[in-house]
């Protein structure tokens, strides 16, 4: 099992990049945020536990996250390649992933660090709209759907995630700085970190990421 990680603050475009890479590579996209939102929607025990943390912009406890990752990996063939989006988000999760990989003989090949100025992040998150059905992501100004409020792919209604309100966005950015940004040094020390400028348009960011993955 081989894996890569997309690391970056909320709004860096991890989900957008993951979607483009999914079409151009054989990586399986694993987004803990999407998995948690699906669990909330399905009212599973994990979802009920996670909702309060997510609505406030806080992180869901490490034990819950490591468990859903383990279950997700267990279901795939040993040769599968995973693209983690939004995981790991704490040093404890990174160490948990290292242990899990050691257990199953897997390895991490790259950690793509998506750098974006804070002002851009706030603007991106507050304008973000998501499809209720397929999860496609739009932006009211930067990536508008063809018809306002409607998904281009399946015609379903777009919504604003409850944690994309301005107050929660600021908390998520603070949580990122405190709990997730230390992973940059962690993976730099392990020789896995590759920086990508994610302040530019999605196609350019994707081209930089592909260059790294194909090097
Ligand atoms: P973003 O990267 O834009 O914040 P995500 O969909 O990745 O969006 O995450 C949304 C929320 O889900 C986070 O604010 C957090 O509450 C929860 N979450 C997602 N992934 C993790 C994780 N690895 N550890 C803890 N909480 C997580």
Boltz pocket constraint, residues with backbone or C-beta under 6 A from the ligand:
constraints:
  - pocket:
      binder: B
      contacts: [[A, 8], [A, 9], [A, 10], [A, 11], [A, 14], [A, 32], [A, 33], [A, 34], [A, 36], [A, 50], [A, 53], [A, 54], [A, 55], [A, 57], [A, 58], [A, 59], [A, 60], [A, 61], [A, 65], [A, 85], [A, 86], [A, 87], [A, 88], [A, 89], [A, 93], [A, 163], [A, 172]]
      max_distance: 6.0
